[in-house]
Amino acid sequence: MIVEDVMTRNVRTARKDDTIRTVADIICSQKISGLPVIDEDNHLVGVISEKDILNALLPSYHEFLDDPIRSRDFESMEKSYHAVLTKTVGSLMTTKIFSSSPKDPIMKAASQMALHKIRRIPVVEGGDRLAGIISLGDIHKAIFKKELGLED
């Protein structure tokens, strides 16, 4: 099987100038863990995830070194979430993107996810144009259905 056989084509996306509040609303309401970030020409420029948003609540390495006691004030970290919601996607997104091509074998995509410890990757065509997204769940379900003869 290849990626285009099992990928999701209708993908929720974000833009660099969207607020984290907008993205957090989509993530929570759609029960997803992140969104590809695209520009006006549908070129993939990054990914924003729950992990990126929550990491913004944590002290930086330098903040921790400057004040290791204060940087363990976990209740204050949680309260700073409101300020994080006003940031832009561009300020928190990950720009090192691991992706797949629609013609890649699904196990190549799975191995890339395992290697980088991620659960889903964008699918791109023509170098960087977003075509969809594929998750470990998509791959597992497709293999399971094929093995049991339940293919659509």
N, C-alpha and C positions, 0 to 999 in steps of 0.2 A: 504494500500500500504506500501511497505517497501523501504528502502533507495536504495537498489540495482536496483529497478525498475526505478528510476528516476535520479540516480547519473550520473555524467560525468566520464567516465572511462579513456579517453585519456587526461591526465592532464599535463600541462606545469609545470615543477618543476625547482628548483634551488638547488645548492650545497653550503655548507658553505664557500667554497673558491672562489665562483663566485664574481665578482665585482657588486656593486650596479648599475653601468652603464649598465651591461648586463641585470640585472633584470628590471631596469627602461625602457630599450628598449622594453623588452617583455611586460611589463605592459602597456606601451603606445601603442605599435603597435597592441597588441591583445585585447585592451580595456577591461582589467581585473584589479582587484584591488590588487591582490597579488598572491603569489605562495607558495605551500608547499615546504619545504626544506627537502631533503632526503640525506642519505648517500649512499655509493657504493652498499649496499645490499637492497636498496629501503625501508629502515627503515625511518619513519618520525622523524625528529629531530627538526623541527621548522616550522615557517611560516614567510615569509617576505611580508610586505604589503606597500602600498602607505603611510599609516599612520606611519609606522615605519621609512620610508625614510624621510618624512616631519618632524617627531618629532626630527630627527637628526639635523635639522636646528635650532631648538628652544634652548634657553639657558636652562641649567640644573637648578635645584632648587638652588644649591649653587652659580652658576654664577649669578642668579637673586639676591640673597641675597647680594653677594659681590658688585654688581654694578647694582642696579635696573634701573638706567637711561640708561646706555649703552645697557643693555639687552633688551631694547625696540626699538633698531635700526633695524626696520623691513627690510629696504633696504639692510643692511649688511647681515641679515639672508638669504635673497634670493640669494645674491651674493656668499654665502658660499656653495651653491648647488654643484658647481664644485668639491670642496674638498670631499663632501659626496659621489660623484660618484666613487671615488677611494677606498672607504672603502669596506670591504668584507661583504657578506651576514651574515656570522657568527657573525660579530660585531654589527649588528643591528636587527637581526631576533628576533622574539618572541619565547621563548622556552616553555612557558606555553600553551599547545595545547589542545583545545577542539575538540574532534573528535566523529565520529559515526561509528557504525558497519554496514555492508551491510544488516544485518537481522533486524536492528532496524526499528520500525514503523517511517514513515516520520514525523509524528507529534512530535515524541520524538526528532528527529534532529531539527525540527523547534523550539521546546521549549528550547532546549539548546542554539540555536542561539539567541533567544529572551532574555534569561536569561543573556547571556554574551555580548549582544549588538554587535553581529557580523552578517554578511550577508551570510557567507559560512563557511563550516567546512570540513576538510579532512575526508575521509572514510578509515578506516583501518581494516585490517584482521590480525589475529594471534598476536594481541596485538599492533603492531606498523608498519606493512607493508602497505604502501600506496596502496589503491585499486581504489581510485577515489576522487571526491569532490562533494558536494551537496550544493546548494544555496537556499535561500528563494525563489528566482524566479523559480527554478526547482520544488520546492514543490507546490508553488501557481499554476503554469501552469498545473501540473499533477492533482491537485484537481479540477481545473477549467474544464479541458478536461473531467475528469470522470463525473463531475456533469452535463455537457452538452452532455454526450454520445459521445464525440469525441475521445475516447481513440484509440491509434494506434493499 
